[in-house]
Amino acid sequence: MFRLWGKMWESNHLIKDIVIDDDSEDTRTHKIFRALQEICYKFDLENPIWLDNNIADFKRHSRTRFNQDSFIEHISFDYLEIQVIEED
């Protein structure tokens, strides 16, 4: 089971969160991108752009934060955080 936790933060307060489960036999990368796409759909957001710091953080800690720099449109919150909470 692969589980990715998406959290929307504003002023150090968690305002929305969701956990996406994926039982497919796909690669870890595909699971991450698919889960992020589903999180953004549920939160009514565009998909963020993965910047170099996002990639480095995710490789190191299995979590990253997408702030305004990662979005083309203006966001009404401080950042979107994703974190792998379970991997098989």
N, CA, C and O atoms as a GROMACS GRO file, in nm:
protein
  352
    1MET      N    1   0.084  -0.118   0.000
    1MET     CA    2   0.000   0.000   0.000
    1MET      C    3   0.089   0.125   0.000
    1MET      O    4   0.183   0.134   0.078
    2PHE      N    5   0.058   0.217  -0.086
    2PHE     CA    6   0.127   0.346  -0.092
    2PHE      C    7   0.028   0.453  -0.050
    2PHE      O    8  -0.085   0.458  -0.100
    3ARG      N    9   0.069   0.539   0.043
    3ARG     CA   10  -0.020   0.646   0.092
    3ARG      C   11   0.056   0.778   0.091
    3ARG      O   12   0.167   0.788   0.142
    4LEU      N   13  -0.008   0.879   0.033
    4LEU     CA   14   0.049   1.014   0.028
    4LEU      C   15  -0.048   1.108   0.098
    4LEU      O   16  -0.167   1.109   0.070
    5TRP      N   17   0.006   1.188   0.190
    5TRP     CA   18  -0.073   1.282   0.268
    5TRP      C   19  -0.053   1.421   0.210
    5TRP      O   20   0.060   1.469   0.201
    6GLY      N   21  -0.160   1.486   0.171
    6GLY     CA   22  -0.155   1.623   0.121
    6GLY      C   23  -0.214   1.717   0.224
    6GLY      O   24  -0.322   1.693   0.277
    7LYS      N   25  -0.142   1.826   0.253
    7LYS     CA   26  -0.186   1.920   0.356
    7LYS      C   27  -0.174   2.063   0.304
    7LYS      O   28  -0.073   2.100   0.244
    8MET      N   29  -0.276   2.142   0.326
    8MET     CA   30  -0.276   2.282   0.288
    8MET      C   31  -0.262   2.365   0.416
    8MET      O   32  -0.340   2.349   0.510
    9TRP      N   33  -0.162   2.454   0.420
    9TRP     CA   34  -0.131   2.532   0.540
    9TRP      C   35  -0.149   2.681   0.514
    9TRP      O   36  -0.116   2.732   0.407
   10GLU      N   37  -0.200   2.751   0.614
   10GLU     CA   38  -0.210   2.897   0.611
   10GLU      C   39  -0.187   2.950   0.752
   10GLU      O   40  -0.255   2.908   0.846
   11SER      N   41  -0.093   3.041   0.767
   11SER     CA   42  -0.058   3.101   0.897
   11SER      C   43  -0.034   2.995   1.004
   11SER      O   44  -0.084   3.005   1.116
   12ASN      N   45   0.044   2.894   0.968
   12ASN     CA   46   0.080   2.783   1.059
   12ASN      C   47  -0.039   2.703   1.108
   12ASN      O   48  -0.032   2.639   1.213
   13HIS      N   49  -0.148   2.705   1.034
   13HIS     CA   50  -0.267   2.626   1.067
   13HIS      C   51  -0.298   2.533   0.949
   13HIS      O   52  -0.296   2.575   0.833
   14LEU      N   53  -0.327   2.410   0.981
   14LEU     CA   54  -0.370   2.314   0.880
   14LEU      C   55  -0.514   2.347   0.843
   14LEU      O   56  -0.603   2.342   0.928
   15ILE      N   57  -0.538   2.381   0.716
   15ILE     CA   58  -0.674   2.418   0.676
   15ILE      C   59  -0.744   2.309   0.597
   15ILE      O   60  -0.867   2.303   0.595
   16LYS      N   61  -0.668   2.222   0.531
   16LYS     CA   62  -0.725   2.108   0.459
   16LYS      C   63  -0.622   1.996   0.455
   16LYS      O   64  -0.502   2.022   0.451
   17ASP      N   65  -0.671   1.873   0.457
   17ASP     CA   66  -0.580   1.761   0.436
   17ASP      C   67  -0.656   1.644   0.375
   17ASP      O   68  -0.778   1.634   0.386
   18ILE      N   69  -0.580   1.557   0.312
   18ILE     CA   70  -0.637   1.439   0.248
   18ILE      C   71  -0.527   1.334   0.238
   18ILE      O   72  -0.410   1.367   0.223
   19VAL      N   73  -0.566   1.208   0.246
   19VAL     CA   74  -0.472   1.097   0.226
   19VAL      C   75  -0.517   1.020   0.103
   19VAL      O   76  -0.634   0.982   0.090
   20ILE      N   77  -0.424   0.998   0.012
   20ILE     CA   78  -0.451   0.925  -0.112
   20ILE      C   79  -0.384   0.788  -0.102
   20ILE      O   80  -0.264   0.779  -0.077
   21ASP      N   81  -0.462   0.683  -0.121
   21ASP     CA   82  -0.413   0.545  -0.120
   21ASP      C   83  -0.396   0.496  -0.263
   21ASP      O   84  -0.476   0.529  -0.350
   22ASP      N   85  -0.291   0.418  -0.286
   22ASP     CA   86  -0.266   0.362  -0.419
   22ASP      C   87  -0.217   0.219  -0.403
   22ASP      O   88  -0.110   0.195  -0.348
   23ASP      N   89  -0.297   0.122  -0.451
   23ASP     CA   90  -0.260  -0.019  -0.444
   23ASP      C   91  -0.203  -0.072  -0.575
   23ASP      O   92  -0.177  -0.192  -0.587
   24SER      N   93  -0.183   0.015  -0.672
   24SER     CA   94  -0.139  -0.032  -0.804
   24SER      C   95   0.004  -0.085  -0.799
   24SER      O   96   0.076  -0.063  -0.702
   25GLU      N   97   0.042  -0.153  -0.903
   25GLU     CA   98   0.177  -0.208  -0.915
   25GLU      C   99   0.268  -0.112  -0.992
   25GLU      O  100   0.373  -0.154  -1.042
   26ASP      N  101   0.229   0.012  -1.002
   26ASP     CA  102   0.304   0.113  -1.077
   26ASP      C  103   0.431   0.153  -1.001
   26ASP      O  104   0.451   0.111  -0.887
   27THR      N  105   0.516   0.232  -1.064
   27THR     CA  106   0.639   0.278  -1.000
   27THR      C  107   0.608   0.382  -0.893
   27THR      O  108   0.500   0.443  -0.893
   28ARG      N  109   0.701   0.401  -0.802
   28ARG     CA  110   0.684   0.500  -0.695
   28ARG      C  111   0.661   0.639  -0.754
   28ARG      O  112   0.574   0.713  -0.707
   29THR      N  113   0.737   0.675  -0.856
   29THR     CA  114   0.724   0.807  -0.918
   29THR      C  115   0.585   0.827  -0.976
   29THR      O  116   0.525   0.933  -0.957
   30HIS      N  117   0.534   0.728  -1.046
   30HIS     CA  118   0.399   0.739  -1.103
   30HIS      C  119   0.294   0.751  -0.993
   30HIS      O  120   0.197   0.826  -1.007
   31LYS      N  121   0.312   0.678  -0.885
   31LYS     CA  122   0.218   0.685  -0.773
   31LYS      C  123   0.218   0.825  -0.712
   31LYS      O  124   0.112   0.879  -0.679
   32ILE      N  125   0.336   0.883  -0.697
   32ILE     CA  126   0.348   1.017  -0.639
   32ILE      C  127   0.278   1.120  -0.727
   32ILE      O  128   0.199   1.200  -0.679
   33PHE      N  129   0.308   1.118  -0.857
   33PHE     CA  130   0.248   1.215  -0.949
   33PHE      C  131   0.097   1.198  -0.957
   33PHE      O  132   0.023   1.297  -0.961
   34ARG      N  133   0.050   1.074  -0.960
   34ARG     CA  134  -0.094   1.049  -0.968
   34ARG      C  135  -0.164   1.095  -0.839
   34ARG      O  136  -0.272   1.154  -0.845
   35ALA      N  137  -0.102   1.068  -0.724
   35ALA     CA  138  -0.160   1.111  -0.597
   35ALA      C  139  -0.160   1.264  -0.586
   35ALA      O  140  -0.258   1.322  -0.539
   36LEU      N  141  -0.053   1.329  -0.628
   36LEU     CA  142  -0.047   1.475  -0.625
   36LEU      C  143  -0.154   1.535  -0.716
   36LEU      O  144  -0.218   1.634  -0.681
   37GLN      N  145  -0.174   1.474  -0.831
   37GLN     CA  146  -0.278   1.522  -0.922
   37GLN      C  147  -0.416   1.509  -0.857
   37GLN      O  148  -0.500   1.598  -0.871
   38GLU      N  149  -0.440   1.398  -0.789
   38GLU     CA  150  -0.569   1.379  -0.722
   38GLU      C  151  -0.587   1.476  -0.606
   38GLU      O  152  -0.697   1.527  -0.585
   39ILE      N  153  -0.482   1.502  -0.531
   39ILE     CA  154  -0.487   1.600  -0.422
   39ILE      C  155  -0.524   1.738  -0.478
   39ILE      O  156  -0.612   1.805  -0.425
   40CYS      N  157  -0.458   1.777  -0.583
   40CYS     CA  158  -0.486   1.908  -0.643
   40CYS      C  159  -0.628   1.914  -0.697
   40CYS      O  160  -0.693   2.019  -0.688
   41TYR      N  161  -0.677   1.805  -0.753
   41TYR     CA  162  -0.815   1.802  -0.802
   41TYR      C  163  -0.913   1.820  -0.686
   41TYR      O  164  -1.008   1.898  -0.697
   42LYS      N  165  -0.891   1.748  -0.577
   42LYS     CA  166  -0.980   1.757  -0.460
   42LYS      C  167  -0.976   1.896  -0.396
   42LYS      O  168  -1.077   1.944  -0.346
   43PHE      N  169  -0.858   1.961  -0.397
   43PHE     CA  170  -0.843   2.094  -0.338
   43PHE      C  171  -0.872   2.206  -0.439
   43PHE      O  172  -0.862   2.324  -0.406
   44ASP      N  173  -0.910   2.169  -0.562
   44ASP     CA  174  -0.939   2.264  -0.670
   44ASP      C  175  -0.818   2.355  -0.697
   44ASP      O  176  -0.830   2.478  -0.700
   45LEU      N  177  -0.702   2.291  -0.717
   45LEU     CA  178  -0.578   2.362  -0.746
   45LEU      C  179  -0.521   2.314  -0.878
   45LEU      O  180  -0.552   2.204  -0.923
   46GLU      N  181  -0.438   2.397  -0.938
   46GLU     CA  182  -0.361   2.350  -1.052
   46GLU      C  183  -0.247   2.264  -0.998
   46GLU      O  184  -0.211   2.274  -0.881
   47ASN      N  185  -0.190   2.182  -1.082
   47ASN     CA  186  -0.076   2.101  -1.040
   47ASN      C  187   0.046   2.192  -1.024
   47ASN      O  188   0.074   2.274  -1.111
   48PRO      N  189   0.120   2.177  -0.914
   48PRO     CA  190   0.238   2.262  -0.893
   48PRO      C  191   0.355   2.217  -0.981
   48PRO      O  192   0.360   2.104  -1.029
   49ILE      N  193   0.446   2.308  -0.999
   49ILE     CA  194   0.570   2.280  -1.072
   49ILE      C  195   0.674   2.231  -0.972
   49ILE      O  196   0.693   2.291  -0.866
   50TRP      N  197   0.740   2.120  -1.005
   50TRP     CA  198   0.846   2.067  -0.918
   50TRP      C  199   0.973   2.145  -0.944
   50TRP      O  200   1.034   2.132  -1.050
   51LEU      N  201   1.014   2.227  -0.848
   51LEU     CA  202   1.140   2.301  -0.857
   51LEU      C  203   1.252   2.216  -0.800
   51LEU      O  204   1.227   2.113  -0.737
   52ASP      N  205   1.375   2.257  -0.822
   52ASP     CA  206   1.490   2.179  -0.776
   52ASP      C  207   1.488   2.155  -0.626
   52ASP      O  208   1.523   2.047  -0.579
   53ASN      N  209   1.446   2.256  -0.550
   53ASN     CA  210   1.442   2.238  -0.404
   53ASN      C  211   1.334   2.138  -0.363
   53ASN      O  212   1.351   2.065  -0.265
   54ASN      N  213   1.222   2.132  -0.438
   54ASN     CA  214   1.118   2.032  -0.409
   54ASN      C  215   1.170   1.891  -0.434
   54ASN      O  216   1.147   1.801  -0.353
   55ILE      N  217   1.238   1.874  -0.542
   55ILE     CA  218   1.294   1.742  -0.577
   55ILE      C  219   1.396   1.698  -0.472
   55ILE      O  220   1.393   1.583  -0.426
   56ALA      N  221   1.485   1.788  -0.433
   56ALA     CA  222   1.588   1.755  -0.334
   56ALA      C  223   1.524   1.721  -0.199
   56ALA      O  224   1.562   1.622  -0.136
   57ASP      N  225   1.427   1.802  -0.155
   57ASP     CA  226   1.359   1.774  -0.028
   57ASP      C  227   1.287   1.640  -0.031
   57ASP      O  228   1.291   1.563   0.065
   58PHE      N  229   1.221   1.612  -0.143
   58PHE     CA  230   1.144   1.488  -0.152
   58PHE      C  231   1.236   1.366  -0.153
   58PHE      O  232   1.205   1.264  -0.091
   59LYS      N  233   1.347   1.377  -0.223
   59LYS     CA  234   1.443   1.266  -0.224
   59LYS      C  235   1.500   1.240  -0.085
   59LYS      O  236   1.520   1.125  -0.046
   60ARG      N  237   1.525   1.346  -0.011
   60ARG     CA  238   1.589   1.336   0.119
   60ARG      C  239   1.492   1.293   0.230
   60ARG      O  240   1.527   1.211   0.315
   61HIS      N  241   1.370   1.350   0.229
   61HIS     CA  242   1.279   1.332   0.342
   61HIS      C  243   1.144   1.269   0.308
   61HIS      O  244   1.063   1.246   0.397
   62SER      N  245   1.119   1.239   0.182
   62SER     CA  246   0.989   1.188   0.135
   62SER      C  247   0.876   1.285   0.167
   62SER      O  248   0.762   1.244   0.190
   63ARG      N  249   0.909   1.414   0.168
   63ARG     CA  250   0.809   1.519   0.186
   63ARG      C  251   0.863   1.648   0.125
   63ARG      O  252   0.984   1.668   0.118
   64THR      N  253   0.772   1.733   0.081
   64THR     CA  254   0.812   1.863   0.027
   64THR      C  255   0.697   1.961   0.039
   64THR      O  256   0.582   1.922   0.061
   65ARG      N  257   0.730   2.089   0.026
   65ARG     CA  258   0.632   2.196   0.032
   65ARG      C  259   0.633   2.273  -0.098
   65ARG      O  260   0.739   2.310  -0.150
   66PHE      N  261   0.514   2.296  -0.152
   66PHE     CA  262   0.499   2.377  -0.271
   66PHE      C  263   0.442   2.512  -0.229
   66PHE      O  264   0.328   2.520  -0.184
   67ASN      N  265   0.521   2.619  -0.244
   67ASN     CA  266   0.471   2.752  -0.210
   67ASN      C  267   0.431   2.827  -0.338
   67ASN      O  268   0.420   2.765  -0.444
   68GLN      N  269   0.411   2.956  -0.329
   68GLN     CA  270   0.364   3.034  -0.444
   68GLN      C  271   0.455   3.018  -0.566
   68GLN      O  272   0.406   3.022  -0.678
   69ASP      N  273   0.585   3.001  -0.545
   69ASP     CA  274   0.678   2.987  -0.658
   69ASP      C  275   0.648   2.866  -0.745
   69ASP      O  276   0.685   2.863  -0.862
   70SER      N  277   0.581   2.766  -0.691
   70SER     CA  278   0.552   2.643  -0.763
   70SER      C  279   0.419   2.649  -0.839
   70SER      O  280   0.386   2.558  -0.915
   71PHE      N  281   0.344   2.754  -0.818
   71PHE     CA  282   0.213   2.768  -0.883
   71PHE      C  283   0.214   2.887  -0.978
   71PHE      O  284   0.272   2.991  -0.948
   72ILE      N  285   0.149   2.872  -1.092
   72ILE     CA  286   0.138   2.981  -1.188
   72ILE      C  287   0.034   3.082  -1.141
   72ILE      O  288   0.057   3.203  -1.145
   73GLU      N  289  -0.080   3.031  -1.096
   73GLU     CA  290  -0.185   3.118  -1.046
   73GLU      C  291  -0.158   3.154  -0.900
   73GLU      O  292  -0.082   3.086  -0.831
   74HIS      N  293  -0.222   3.263  -0.854
   74HIS     CA  294  -0.209   3.303  -0.715
   74HIS      C  295  -0.279   3.200  -0.626
   74HIS      O  296  -0.388   3.154  -0.658
   75ILE      N  297  -0.216   3.166  -0.514
   75ILE     CA  298  -0.277   3.074  -0.417
   75ILE      C  299  -0.319   3.153  -0.294
   75ILE      O  300  -0.256   3.252  -0.257
   76SER      N  301  -0.425   3.109  -0.230
   76SER     CA  302  -0.480   3.181  -0.115
   76SER      C  303  -0.435   3.121   0.018
   76SER      O  304  -0.496   3.147   0.122
   77PHE      N  305  -0.331   3.042   0.016
   77PHE     CA  306  -0.276   2.977   0.135
   77PHE      C  307  -0.125   2.990   0.129
   77PHE      O  308  -0.071   3.038   0.029
   78ASP      N  309  -0.055   2.948   0.234
   78ASP     CA  310   0.090   2.964   0.237
   78ASP      C  311   0.164   2.859   0.157
   78ASP      O  312   0.254   2.891   0.079
   79TYR      N  313   0.128   2.732   0.175
   79TYR     CA  314   0.194   2.625   0.099
   79TYR      C  315   0.112   2.497   0.103
   79TYR      O  316   0.030   2.475   0.192
   80LEU      N  317   0.139   2.412   0.005
   80LEU     CA  318   0.083   2.278  -0.003
   80LEU      C  319   0.197   2.182   0.029
   80LEU      O  320   0.303   2.187  -0.035
   81GLU      N  321   0.176   2.096   0.126
   81GLU     CA  322   0.279   2.000   0.166
   81GLU      C  323   0.232   1.859   0.132
   81GLU      O  324   0.117   1.824   0.155
   82ILE      N  325   0.323   1.779   0.076
   82ILE     CA  326   0.292   1.638   0.053
   82ILE      C  327   0.396   1.555   0.127
   82ILE      O  328   0.511   1.595   0.140
   83GLN      N  329   0.350   1.439   0.176
   83GLN     CA  330   0.439   1.353   0.253
   83GLN      C  331   0.397   1.207   0.233
   83GLN      O  332   0.279   1.172   0.244
   84VAL      N  333   0.494   1.123   0.203
   84VAL     CA  334   0.469   0.979   0.193
   84VAL      C  335   0.457   0.928   0.336
   84VAL      O  336   0.547   0.946   0.418
   85ILE      N  337   0.343   0.863   0.366
   85ILE     CA  338   0.326   0.811   0.502
   85ILE      C  339   0.330   0.659   0.507
   85ILE      O  340   0.339   0.600   0.615
   86GLU      N  341   0.321   0.594   0.390
   86GLU     CA  342   0.332   0.448   0.389
   86GLU      C  343   0.376   0.403   0.250
   86GLU      O  344   0.326   0.451   0.149
   87GLU      N  345   0.469   0.312   0.249
   87GLU     CA  346   0.515   0.251   0.123
   87GLU      C  347   0.525   0.101   0.143
   87GLU      O  348   0.557   0.053   0.252
   88ASP      N  349   0.497   0.028   0.036
   88ASP     CA  350   0.512  -0.118   0.048
   88ASP      C  351   0.646  -0.164   0.000
   88ASP      O  352   0.674  -0.284   0.003
   0.00000   0.00000   0.00000
